Amino acid sequence: MQDTYLLWQGIQLSVAIQLVVVGLLLVLDRKRTNLILGGISVVVSTYLFKTIFASYLSDHVLLSFFLTGGLFFFYPTLLYMYVNALDQRRSTKRSIVHFSFATGLFLVYALLRTAFNDIFNAHAYVINLITLSVLTILILLYFYAGIQKFKKTLDQSLHSKAKKKYKLFYLSFTVFLLLEFFTAILLLIHQKVDFSFLNWLTASVLEPFVYDIHVPLFVLISIYLIVFALSQSQVFRSFFLNVNHHLNRDIVEGQKSIAYRLKKELIDKKMYVRQDLKLHDVATVIGIADAVLSEYLKNIEKKSFKTYINMLRIAEFKSVVQQGQSKNYSLLGIAQEVGFKSKATFYRVFKEIEGMTPSEFINTAKK
């Protein structure tokens, strides 16, 4: 029995350490989505550390402060922030508000458990019931908000396979959290309420879940998080593949659709002649996230957004000249008509792309 216990403790410790390492790898990616996913990984690891080192917490105030359970408040918030970050049109200020709210709840709970432990112990039942109820309500509210985010924005901007992947991750973690906290609420109520059905439910379902299934299930969901996180980590994939081989799978699978929409909305309608055109404007019109369009251009077209647009503008300039439509316009006039703001920028870009000046091209076209 002791050997089995030690083995299980070792498995939990191994998974917890891997979660921390994966979290650090995601932070190194410096992408907002991966930064949040890294935060989820680290927060999840703290529960396993708490389970392993529970007997040491009472002697270490700092450890007790961070591993009291208050970090659970970050679970629904970070999950929603991750889904929200998949859409590059999200509000950074709103994300800060959500994170600040979770931080405030964590600090209140952690301080009660450590600095005001006597008060906490005297009112433990009420405080725990309120805490679990608030957590459950937060999970339900954020779950609804996340599903609405998928319906209103992400269903259109993500490729179908990517959408399924992200939804599975979001749903599996949310359902697990609801199961966790709803079970905890029922067990807590059972301490004060003597009700036959609740007694049967506790003895037949809830207690077996807590004592036999809960921790193994938490380890399994943690392993799933590790696998999912590694699949999102550019740094991890770079260890095994060069940069040309680890393209975002969502982009590769959706490139035909993106190319079609770019041609239809950007090229055919000559949207590129707008002087103030930005990547966000194009992404919005064709219905994808800014990051998806940026990665498509970088990895499929092998160009930055700026270069891609400038090449379309130069091609438009050449078309105007070759069709004889430039007779009544100066070079600057034509340049401005095709989207360039200044003569200097137009000359520089034209020389870089065509290897000659605009005047030399016009003289060549006249021959």
N, C-alpha and C positions, 0 to 999 in steps of 0.2 A: 504493500500500500504506500509506504514511504517513497519507494523508488518511482512508483507511478506519479505521485504528487510532485516529486522533484523533476521528473521528465516533463510534466505538464507546465510547471513553472518555467522550465527552460524554453519550451515552445513559445510561451507567451512573451518571454523576454526577447527571444529572437525576432518575433514578429514586431514587437514594440521598437526595437532598434532599427529594423528595416524601414518601419514607417518614418522614423526620424531621418534616416539617410535619404529616403525617397523625397521627403519634404524639402530637404536641403538641395537636392538635385533640381527640383521644380523651381525653387527660388532662383537658382543659377540661370534658368531659362529667361528670367526677367520679363515674362509675359504675364499680364494681369490674371488671365485664367489659371495659369500654372502656379502663380503666387498664392492664389486663393486655395487651389487644390493642395498645395504644400502645407498651408495652414490647417486644412482639414486633416491631413495625414498626421501632423504633429499633435493636434488636439486629440485625435483618436488614440494615439500612442499613450497619452497621459492616463487613460483609463486602465490600460494594461499595466503600466508602471504602478498605478495606485493599487491594483489587485495584488501585484507581486510584493510590493514593499509596504503593505498596509500596517504591519507590526512596527515599522520604523517611523511612521508619520508623527506619532504623538511626541516624539523627542526632537523633531526638526520642524520649527515653526515655518520656515520658508517653503519646505516641501509640502507641509500641510496646507499652506495658503493656496498653492497652485494645484494640488491634487485632492482637494476636498470634494470635488464633484461639480463645482461652480462652472467649470469649463464646458459643461453640457449646454450652457446657454449659447455657446458659439455654434453648436451643431446645425440647427435650422437656419441660422443667419448666414453662415459660410456656404451652406449648400445652395441657398437662394442666390447669394452673391456670385457663386460660380456660374449658375445658370444665367444670371443677368449679364455676367461678363462675356458670355459667349456671343452676345449681341454687342458689337462695338459701338452701337449708338446709345448705350446706357449712360446714365448720369453718375459721374464720379462722386459728386456731392451726396447723392442719395445713398451710395454704397457706404460712405463715411458715416452717415446718420445711422444706418442699420448696424454697422460695426460698433459704433459708439454706444448704442442702446444695449447691445449684448455685453459690451465691456462693463457698463454700469451695473447690469444685473449680476454679472460675475463678481464684481467687487463687493457689492452688498452681501451676497451669499458667503463669499470667502471670508470677509471680515467678521460676519456673524459666527462662522465656524471656528475662527481662530482668535481674534481679538476680543470677541464677546461670547466666548464659549459657554459661560454660565447662563447667560440669557438664552442662548440657543438650546441648551440642554433642558432648561425649564419649560420651553415652549417648542420642543422638537417636533411633536406630532403636527401641530398647526403649521409651523414653518415648512416642514417637509411636504405637507399636503398642498400648501399654497405654491411652493416651488415646483412640484410635479405638475400641478394643474396649469400653472403659467407656461411651463415647458411644453406641455401637450397642446395648449392653445396656440402657442407660437409655431409649433411644428405644423399644425393644421392650417394656420394662416399663411405661413410661408409656402407650404405645399400647394395651396390654392393659387398663390401669386406665381409660383414657378410654373404650374400647369398653364396658367393664362399667358405667361411669357412665351411658352412653346407655341400656343395656339395663335397668338397675335403677331409674333415676330419670327421666332426660330423655325417654325414649320416651313416658312417661305425661304429663309436664308441658309438653311442647312440641307445638305444632301440627305436623302432618305435613310441611308445606312448610318450616317453620322447622327441623325436625329434619333434613331432607335438606340444607338449606343449611349448617347447622353441621357435619354429618357430612362433607359434601364438603370443607369447609375443613380439618377435622381430618385426614381421610384423605389429601388431596392433599399437605399439608405433611409429614405423617409419612412417606408413601411416598417423597417427594422426599429427605428427610433420610436415610432408610435407604439409598436409592440412592447418595447422596453418600458416606456413610461406609463402606458396604460396598465400594464401588469403591476408595476410598482404602486400605482394609485390604488388598485383593488386590494393588494396585499396590505397597504397601509390602512385602508378603510376597515379591512377585516379585523384589525387589532381592536377596534372600538365597536364594531357592529356585529351582532350575533344573528345571522340570517342563514337559513338552511341551504338555500341555493348557493350563497357566497361561500359557505363552509365547504360544500361539495366541490365547487369550482376551485377553491384554494387548494384543497387536498389532492384533487385529481389532475388539475391542469397547471395552476400557477406555481405551486411549490416545486413540482417536477421540472417545470421550465426554468425556474430560477437556479435550482441546485444542479440540474443535469444538462440542460440545453443552453442556457443563457451564455456562459463564458465560451464554450466551443463555437456557438453561433457568432459571437462577437469576434472571435479569432478568424473565422471564415470570412466575415464581412471585411475584416481588416486586410486579409490576404487579397480579396477581390479589389479593395482600394489600392493596394500596392501594385497589382497587375494593371489596373486601369490607369493609375498615375504614371507608371513607366511607359505605357503606350502613348501618353501625352508629352513625355519629356523629350525635347530635342537633344538635350545634353546626353541622355542615356543612349538614344539611338545613334548619336555621333560616335559612341565608343565602338560600334560594330559596323556602321555604314558610313560612307562618305556623304557629303552634303547633297550630291545629286541623286542619292538612292533612298533618302528618307523624307520624301515629299509628304506633305500632309495628305493622308489618304482621302479625306473629304474633297480636296481640290482635284486629285487625280480622277476620282470617280465622277465628279461633277463638271469636268473641264469642257465637255461638249456643250452642256447647257449654258455655261458661263460665256463661252465663245459666241454662241448663237445670240445671247442677250446683249453682249457687247456690240455685235454687228448691227443688231436691230435698233438698239436705243442710242448707242454712242456714235457709231460710224454712219449708218444709213441716214440718221436724222441730223448728222453733223453737230452733235452736241459739243464736240471738241473745240469748236470755234469760240466758245465762251471764254473770255479772258480771265474770269475769276473762277474757273472750273477747278474743283477739288475732288480728291479721291472719294470723299464721303458723298458728294453729289452723285457721282456715277454709281457708287454702290447702292445708294438709296433707290435710284431710278431702276436699276436692274434687279433689285430685291435681294441683295446678299449683304453680309456683314463687311465692314471696311477691311478687317483682317483677312477675310477670305479672298477678296479682290486683290489685295496687296500681295498675298502669297501666290495667287494664280499668276499675276503678272511677273513676279520674281522667278517662279519655278517653271512655268509653262512658256510664257512669252520671253523670258530671260531679260526683262527690262523693268526699270522702276516705273512708277505711274507717270512721273514727270517726263521721262524719256519716251514712253509709249505715246503720250498725248502730243509731245513735240514732233514725233515722227509722223503722226496723222496730220498735224498742221502743216508740216513741210510738204507732205504729199498733196495736200489741198492747194498750197501755194503753187506747186509745180503744175497741177492740173489747170489752175486759173491761167497761168502763163501760157501753157501749151495750147489751150483752147482760144487764145487771143483775147481774153477778157481783161487784160491788164493795160490796155492802151490808154485808158482814161484815168488811171490811178498811178500814184507814186509807189515806190517799193514799200515805204512805210505804210501807206494806205492799204496795200494788199496784205502786208504782214498783220496789220491790225484786224483786217477783215477775217483772217484765218485763225486769230486767237492770240497773237503776240502783243504784249503791252508796249514794248520799246524796240527801237531800231537796233540798238546794241545787242540785245538778247537775241533778236531774230538773226542777225548776221552771225553771231557766235554759234548758235544752234545749227544754222544752215551749213556753215563751214564744217562743223563736227560731223554732221550726218552725211553730207554730200561730197565733202572734200574740195569744194570750190565755193566762191562767193555767190550771192544771189545774182549779182550783175553778170558774172561769168556764165551762170546758167542761162540767163535770159539771152545773152549773145549767142550761146550755143543753140538755144531753141529756135532762134530766128534763122539760122543757116539751113 
